Amino acid sequence: MKDFSNASFPPEVISVMEEALDAAVASLPEPVHSSHVQALAEAILRAAHNGERDPIALQRLALLELRLVQR
């Protein structure tokens, strides 16, 4: 995983990120690989670190990034 050691999020943002990650993972076709989950989590962390707080936007950004990485 990328280095997010300097990132700090309040509990409400962590909740939003968890919601986004759960929804993103649930939308993937089976089988879901750990590398996909890791890529989604990293994308969500990056977007949240840049100020995004909408769980739907976080989910969509992560899924779009995953599609680009898979190509």
C-alpha positions as CSV (number, residue, x, y, z in Angstrom):
1,M,0.0,0.0,0.0
2,K,1.2,3.5,-0.7
3,D,2.5,5.6,2.2
4,F,-0.5,7.2,4.0
5,S,1.3,7.5,7.4
6,N,0.9,11.2,7.5
7,A,-2.8,11.2,6.7
8,S,-5.2,11.8,9.5
9,F,-9.0,11.6,9.3
10,P,-11.7,12.3,11.9
11,P,-14.1,9.5,12.7
12,E,-16.9,10.8,10.5
13,V,-14.6,10.8,7.5
14,I,-13.4,7.3,8.2
15,S,-17.0,6.2,8.3
16,V,-17.6,7.8,4.9
17,M,-14.5,6.1,3.5
18,E,-15.7,2.7,4.9
19,E,-19.1,3.2,3.3
20,A,-17.5,4.0,0.0
21,L,-15.1,1.0,0.1
22,D,-17.9,-1.4,1.1
23,A,-20.1,-0.2,-1.7
24,A,-17.2,-0.3,-4.3
25,V,-16.2,-3.9,-3.3
26,A,-19.8,-5.0,-3.4
27,S,-20.2,-3.8,-6.9
28,L,-17.3,-5.8,-8.2
29,P,-17.9,-9.1,-10.0
30,E,-16.8,-12.3,-8.3
31,P,-14.1,-13.2,-7.6
32,V,-12.9,-10.1,-5.9
33,H,-9.1,-10.1,-5.6
34,S,-7.2,-8.5,-2.7
35,S,-5.3,-6.4,-5.2
36,H,-8.6,-4.9,-6.3
37,V,-9.6,-4.1,-2.7
38,Q,-6.2,-2.5,-2.1
39,A,-6.4,-0.4,-5.2
40,L,-9.9,0.8,-4.3
41,A,-8.8,1.6,-0.7
42,E,-5.8,3.6,-1.9
43,A,-8.0,5.6,-4.4
44,I,-10.5,6.4,-1.6
45,L,-7.7,7.4,0.8
46,R,-6.2,9.7,-1.8
47,A,-9.5,11.3,-2.7
48,A,-10.5,11.8,1.0
49,H,-7.1,13.2,1.7
50,N,-7.7,15.7,-1.1
51,G,-11.0,16.8,0.5
52,E,-13.7,14.6,-1.0
53,R,-16.4,13.7,1.5
54,D,-19.3,12.3,-0.5
55,P,-19.3,8.5,-0.2
56,I,-20.9,8.0,-3.7
57,A,-18.2,10.3,-5.3
58,L,-15.5,8.3,-3.4
59,Q,-16.9,5.0,-4.6
60,R,-17.1,6.2,-8.2
61,L,-13.7,7.7,-8.2
62,A,-12.2,4.5,-6.9
63,L,-14.0,2.3,-9.4
64,L,-13.0,4.5,-12.3
65,E,-9.4,4.4,-11.1
66,L,-9.5,0.6,-10.8
67,R,-10.8,0.4,-14.4
68,L,-7.9,2.5,-15.6
69,V,-5.3,0.5,-13.8
70,Q,-6.7,-2.8,-15.1
71,R,-6.2,-1.7,-18.8
